[in-house]
Amino acid sequence: MSITDIKIRKTITEGRLRAIVSITLDNILAVHDIKIVQGDERLFVAMPSRKDENGVFRDIVHPISPDARHMLEDQILDAYSRHVAITEAEEQAV
């Protein structure tokens, strides 16, 4: 399985949330509402989640293995970095 598309839907500059992302897997499955969050030491990817009846957030979709999580996170954060660089370059050109 591979990520065939990554869309940075929204970027945020205030608070810890940096972006909302959608990905497409193998051109057949879309996953929306993936969050890029600024942690204490680095950016990380938070999968879509929902609050249960006890007030605990649970992932709706998530990678099963650490290798799968690493692959998804690397590609999503790389796309986010490119998006930020392009946006900054466009703002400087104006």
C-alpha positions as CSV (number, residue, x, y, z in Angstrom):
1,M,0.0,0.0,0.0
2,S,1.3,3.5,-0.8
3,I,0.2,7.0,-0.4
4,T,-0.8,8.3,-3.9
5,D,-1.8,11.8,-2.9
6,I,-1.4,14.2,0.1
7,K,-3.4,17.4,0.4
8,I,-2.6,20.0,3.0
9,R,-6.2,21.2,3.5
10,K,-5.5,23.9,6.1
11,T,-2.5,25.4,7.9
12,I,-2.7,27.0,11.3
13,T,-0.1,29.3,12.8
14,E,-1.5,29.7,16.3
15,G,-1.5,27.0,19.0
16,R,0.1,23.6,18.6
17,L,-2.0,22.4,15.6
18,R,-0.1,23.2,12.4
19,A,-2.2,21.6,9.6
20,I,-5.1,19.4,8.6
21,V,-4.3,16.9,6.0
22,S,-6.0,14.4,3.7
23,I,-4.3,11.4,2.1
24,T,-5.2,8.9,-0.6
25,L,-4.0,5.3,-0.4
26,D,-3.5,3.4,-3.7
27,N,-5.9,5.8,-5.5
28,I,-8.8,4.0,-3.8
29,L,-9.1,5.1,-0.2
30,A,-9.1,8.6,1.3
31,V,-8.4,9.4,4.9
32,H,-9.4,12.9,6.1
33,D,-8.7,15.0,9.2
34,I,-5.2,13.9,9.8
35,K,-3.5,16.5,12.0
36,I,0.0,17.8,12.1
37,V,0.8,18.9,15.7
38,Q,3.8,20.7,17.1
39,G,5.0,18.6,20.0
40,D,7.5,19.6,22.7
41,E,10.4,18.4,20.6
42,R,9.1,17.9,17.0
43,L,6.2,17.8,14.7
44,F,4.1,14.6,14.8
45,V,1.1,13.2,12.9
46,A,-2.2,12.5,14.8
47,M,-4.6,10.2,13.1
48,P,-8.3,11.1,12.9
49,S,-10.0,10.5,16.2
50,R,-13.4,10.7,17.9
51,K,-14.3,11.3,21.5
52,D,-16.1,8.3,23.1
53,E,-18.8,8.4,25.7
54,N,-16.2,8.5,28.5
55,G,-14.5,11.6,27.0
56,V,-11.5,9.6,25.7
57,F,-10.3,10.3,22.2
58,R,-9.8,7.1,20.1
59,D,-8.3,6.9,16.7
60,I,-10.8,6.1,13.9
61,V,-8.0,5.1,11.5
62,H,-4.4,4.3,12.4
63,P,-1.4,2.3,11.1
64,I,-1.0,-1.1,12.7
65,S,2.8,-1.4,12.8
66,P,5.5,1.0,13.8
67,D,7.0,0.7,10.3
68,A,3.7,1.7,8.7
69,R,3.3,4.7,11.2
70,H,6.9,5.8,10.4
71,M,6.2,5.6,6.6
72,L,3.0,7.6,6.8
73,E,4.5,10.2,9.2
74,D,7.6,10.7,7.0
75,Q,5.6,11.2,3.8
76,I,3.0,13.5,5.4
77,L,5.6,15.7,7.2
78,D,7.7,15.9,4.1
79,A,4.6,17.1,2.1
80,Y,3.9,19.6,4.9
81,S,7.5,21.0,4.8
82,R,7.3,21.4,1.0
83,H,3.9,23.2,1.3
84,V,5.3,25.6,4.0
85,A,8.4,26.3,1.9
86,I,6.3,27.0,-1.2
87,T,3.9,29.2,0.7
88,E,6.7,31.2,2.3
89,A,8.4,31.7,-1.1
90,E,5.1,32.9,-2.7
91,E,4.6,35.4,0.2
92,Q,8.2,36.7,-0.2
93,A,7.6,37.1,-4.0
94,V,4.7,39.4,-3.5
